[in-house]
């Protein structure tokens, strides 16, 4: 589950800013090398990152990876980040419908289930892949055409929630594999968002992981398969201070930081 949709519904567009960035805690502006021609970008364990889905986009944070909203971030902003040596991740929801997106009317009502706890959002019936595949393909086309290196697909664990549909683990595995294929077919890397129980089945098909609050819920060890596969785990905590999780995060080689629930520019990295 993501933590930021309520502010997105308020129409906060991501606009480029050149103001001083938030606390970088001694991080250096190491650039992320571009992948070889014909190869996907592959972030490695421990890669620093910034995750900003609301507010005025601050491009001055000295990290090699930016994860930003795919709809609200412009092609020009992506190009600016890439010119500065940053790799870019396109945030899109693939498991829930959002009534504030420009393509909301393209989703048949039969796909829409229960609310997922965020205003204007409802779970999708991921069993209906014939209907969902072209919708998600179009979203991923948008990410590719804007120049993103990768995709962060959100709401990838509907089978563990009250969606209004009888979703099973097998339905989720099939859908998540479809999402990975759609990204890879467009030359982009793709991250597995949360969905910890299925990591052993999916680590080979995803290029990195994105996790929220594994330290708070004592689940970070379950992400080790990604680290062993030399793939980054981008991790945030909201309710724990850095002195409560950073030591363990560094042991596990996670790319960890503290963020606020609205996922604005503020960050406190390990």
C-alpha positions as CSV (number, residue, x, y, z in Angstrom):
1,X,0.0,0.0,0.0
2,X,1.2,3.5,-0.7
3,X,1.0,6.3,1.8
4,X,0.6,9.4,-0.4
5,X,-2.6,9.4,-2.4
6,X,-4.5,11.9,-0.4
7,X,-2.2,14.7,-1.3
8,X,-2.1,13.6,-4.9
9,X,-5.9,14.1,-5.0
10,X,-5.4,17.7,-4.0
11,X,-3.7,18.3,-7.3
12,X,-0.2,19.0,-6.1
13,X,1.8,19.0,-9.3
14,X,5.5,18.2,-9.3
15,X,7.3,21.3,-10.5
16,X,11.1,21.6,-10.8
17,X,12.7,23.6,-8.0
18,X,16.4,24.6,-7.6
19,X,16.3,25.4,-3.9
20,X,18.5,23.9,-1.3
21,X,17.6,20.2,-0.8
22,X,16.7,18.6,2.5
23,X,19.3,17.1,4.8
24,X,21.5,14.8,2.8
25,X,23.4,13.6,5.9
26,X,26.8,13.7,4.3
27,X,25.8,11.9,1.1
28,X,27.9,12.7,-2.0
29,X,26.4,13.5,-5.4
30,X,27.6,10.2,-7.0
31,X,26.0,9.7,-10.4
32,X,24.3,6.6,-11.5
33,X,25.9,5.1,-14.6
34,X,23.7,4.6,-17.6
35,X,23.1,1.0,-18.6
36,X,24.9,-0.4,-21.7
37,X,23.0,0.0,-25.0
38,X,20.2,-2.6,-25.1
39,X,20.4,-3.4,-21.4
40,X,18.1,-2.4,-18.5
41,X,19.3,-0.3,-15.6
42,X,20.0,-2.4,-12.6
43,X,20.3,-0.6,-9.2
44,X,22.7,-2.2,-6.8
45,X,22.2,-2.7,-3.0
46,X,22.9,0.3,-0.9
47,X,22.2,2.8,-3.7
48,X,20.9,6.1,-2.2
49,X,17.6,7.4,-3.4
50,X,14.9,10.1,-3.1
51,X,11.2,9.3,-3.2
52,X,8.9,12.3,-3.8
53,X,5.3,12.0,-4.8
54,X,3.9,15.3,-3.7
55,X,4.7,19.0,-3.6
56,X,7.2,21.0,-5.6
57,X,9.9,18.7,-7.0
58,X,13.3,19.4,-5.5
59,X,15.9,18.2,-7.9
60,X,18.9,19.3,-5.7
61,X,19.0,16.2,-3.5
62,X,22.4,14.6,-4.0
63,X,21.4,11.1,-4.7
64,X,21.7,9.0,-7.9
65,X,18.1,7.7,-8.0
66,X,14.8,9.7,-8.0
67,X,11.4,7.9,-7.7
68,X,8.7,10.4,-8.7
69,X,5.0,10.4,-9.8
70,X,4.7,9.2,-13.4
71,X,1.6,11.3,-14.3
72,X,2.7,14.6,-12.7
73,X,6.3,14.6,-13.6
74,X,7.0,16.1,-17.0
75,X,9.3,14.8,-19.7
76,X,11.4,17.9,-19.3
77,X,11.8,17.2,-15.6
78,X,12.9,13.6,-16.3
79,X,15.3,14.9,-18.9
80,X,16.7,17.4,-16.4
81,X,17.3,14.7,-13.8
82,X,18.9,12.4,-16.3
83,X,21.2,15.2,-17.5
84,X,22.3,15.6,-13.9
85,X,23.2,11.9,-13.8
86,X,20.2,10.7,-12.0
87,X,18.3,7.4,-12.8
88,X,14.6,7.9,-12.6
89,X,11.7,5.6,-11.4
90,X,8.1,6.2,-12.6
91,X,5.6,5.7,-9.8
92,X,2.2,4.4,-11.1
93,X,-0.6,2.5,-9.4
94,X,-1.1,-0.9,-11.0
95,X,-3.4,-2.6,-8.4
96,X,-5.8,0.2,-7.6
97,X,-7.9,2.7,-9.5
98,X,-7.5,6.4,-8.8
99,X,-10.3,8.7,-9.6
100,X,-8.0,11.7,-10.0
101,X,-5.9,10.3,-12.8
102,X,-6.4,11.5,-16.4
103,X,-7.2,7.9,-17.6
104,X,-9.7,7.1,-14.8
105,X,-12.7,7.0,-17.2
106,X,-10.9,4.3,-19.3
107,X,-11.4,1.7,-16.5
108,X,-14.6,-0.4,-16.8
109,X,-16.7,-0.3,-13.6
110,X,-16.5,-4.1,-13.5
111,X,-12.8,-3.7,-12.6
112,X,-13.4,-1.6,-9.5
113,X,-13.7,-3.1,-6.1
114,X,-13.6,-1.9,-2.5
115,X,-11.8,1.2,-1.4
116,X,-8.2,0.7,-0.4
117,X,-8.2,3.2,2.4
118,X,-7.1,6.2,0.4
119,X,-9.6,8.9,-0.9
120,X,-10.6,8.3,-4.5
121,X,-9.0,4.9,-4.8
122,X,-10.5,1.4,-5.2
123,X,-8.8,-2.0,-5.6
124,X,-8.7,-3.5,-9.1
125,X,-9.9,-7.0,-10.1
126,X,-6.5,-8.2,-11.2
127,X,-8.0,-11.5,-12.4
128,X,-9.3,-9.5,-15.5
129,X,-5.9,-9.3,-17.2
130,X,-7.4,-9.0,-20.7
131,X,-9.0,-5.7,-19.6
132,X,-6.1,-4.5,-17.4
133,X,-3.2,-5.3,-19.7
134,X,-3.9,-2.6,-22.3
135,X,-4.6,0.0,-19.6
136,X,-1.3,-0.7,-17.8
137,X,0.6,-1.0,-21.1
138,X,-0.5,2.6,-21.9
139,X,0.7,3.8,-18.5
140,X,4.0,2.2,-19.0
141,X,4.2,3.7,-22.5
142,X,3.8,7.0,-20.8
143,X,6.7,6.2,-18.5
144,X,8.9,5.1,-21.3
145,X,8.1,8.1,-23.5
146,X,8.9,10.5,-20.7
147,X,12.4,8.9,-20.5
148,X,12.1,7.0,-17.2
149,X,14.6,4.2,-16.5
150,X,12.2,2.1,-14.3
151,X,8.7,1.7,-13.0
152,X,7.5,1.4,-9.4
153,X,4.1,-0.3,-9.6
154,X,2.0,0.2,-6.5
155,X,-0.7,-1.8,-4.8
156,X,0.8,-5.1,-5.8
157,X,-0.5,-7.1,-2.9
158,X,-4.3,-6.9,-3.3
159,X,-4.8,-10.6,-2.5
160,X,-3.8,-9.9,1.1
161,X,-6.5,-7.1,1.4
162,X,-10.3,-6.8,1.4
163,X,-10.7,-5.9,-2.3
164,X,-14.2,-7.1,-2.9
165,X,-12.9,-9.9,-5.2
166,X,-11.8,-13.5,-4.3
167,X,-8.2,-12.9,-5.2
168,X,-5.7,-15.6,-4.4
169,X,-1.9,-15.7,-4.2
170,X,-1.8,-17.3,-7.7
171,X,-3.8,-14.4,-9.1
172,X,-1.4,-12.0,-7.6
173,X,1.7,-13.9,-8.9
174,X,0.2,-14.0,-12.4
175,X,-0.6,-10.3,-12.4
176,X,2.7,-9.2,-10.9
177,X,4.6,-11.2,-13.6
178,X,2.5,-9.5,-16.2
179,X,3.4,-6.1,-14.8
180,X,7.1,-7.1,-14.9
181,X,6.9,-8.2,-18.5
182,X,5.2,-5.0,-19.6
183,X,8.0,-3.0,-18.1
184,X,10.8,-5.2,-19.5
185,X,9.2,-5.2,-22.9
186,X,9.6,-1.4,-22.9
187,X,13.3,-1.6,-21.8
188,X,12.6,-0.4,-18.3
189,X,13.5,-2.0,-15.0
190,X,10.7,-2.7,-12.5
191,X,10.4,-2.9,-8.7
192,X,8.4,-5.2,-6.5
193,X,6.4,-3.0,-4.1
194,X,5.9,-4.6,-0.7
195,X,4.3,-8.1,-1.3
196,X,6.9,-9.6,1.0
197,X,5.4,-13.1,1.1
198,X,5.9,-13.6,-2.7
199,X,9.5,-12.4,-2.9
200,X,10.9,-15.9,-3.2
201,X,8.7,-16.5,-6.3
202,X,9.3,-13.0,-7.9
203,X,12.8,-11.9,-7.1
204,X,14.1,-13.3,-10.4
205,X,11.6,-11.3,-12.4
206,X,12.0,-7.9,-10.7
207,X,15.0,-5.7,-10.8
208,X,14.7,-4.1,-7.3
209,X,12.3,-3.8,-4.4
210,X,10.5,-0.9,-2.8
211,X,9.4,-1.4,0.8
212,X,7.5,0.6,3.4
213,X,7.9,0.0,7.1
214,X,9.7,-3.4,7.2
215,X,11.6,-2.3,10.3
216,X,8.5,-1.2,12.2
217,X,6.9,-4.6,11.5
218,X,10.1,-6.6,11.9
219,X,10.0,-7.9,8.3
220,X,13.2,-6.5,6.7
221,X,15.0,-9.9,6.7
222,X,12.4,-11.1,4.2
223,X,13.9,-8.7,1.6
224,X,17.3,-10.5,1.7
225,X,16.7,-12.4,-1.5
226,X,17.0,-9.2,-3.5
227,X,20.2,-8.3,-1.8
228,X,21.7,-11.7,-2.4
229,X,20.7,-11.3,-6.1
230,X,22.7,-8.0,-6.1
231,X,19.5,-5.9,-6.5
232,X,18.6,-2.8,-4.5
233,X,16.0,-2.6,-1.8
234,X,14.7,1.0,-1.6
235,X,13.2,1.3,1.9
236,X,11.4,3.9,4.0
237,X,10.1,4.2,7.5
238,X,7.5,6.8,8.6
239,X,7.0,6.3,12.3
240,X,10.5,5.2,13.4
241,X,13.4,7.6,13.8
242,X,16.6,6.7,12.0
243,X,18.4,5.7,15.2
244,X,15.9,2.8,15.5
245,X,16.4,1.2,12.1
246,X,19.5,2.5,10.3
247,X,22.1,0.2,12.0
248,X,20.1,-2.9,11.0
249,X,19.4,-1.4,7.5
250,X,23.1,-1.0,6.9
251,X,23.8,-4.5,8.0
252,X,21.2,-5.7,5.5
253,X,22.5,-3.4,2.8
254,X,19.1,-1.7,2.4
255,X,18.8,1.8,0.8
256,X,16.9,3.3,3.8
257,X,15.6,6.6,4.9
258,X,12.9,8.2,7.0
259,X,10.1,10.0,5.2
260,X,6.8,11.7,6.1
261,X,3.6,10.1,5.0
262,X,2.9,12.7,2.4
263,X,6.2,11.8,0.6
264,X,7.2,15.4,0.0
265,X,10.8,16.5,-0.5
266,X,11.8,16.0,3.2
267,X,14.0,13.0,3.9
268,X,16.4,11.8,6.5
269,X,18.7,9.0,5.1
270,X,20.6,6.4,7.0
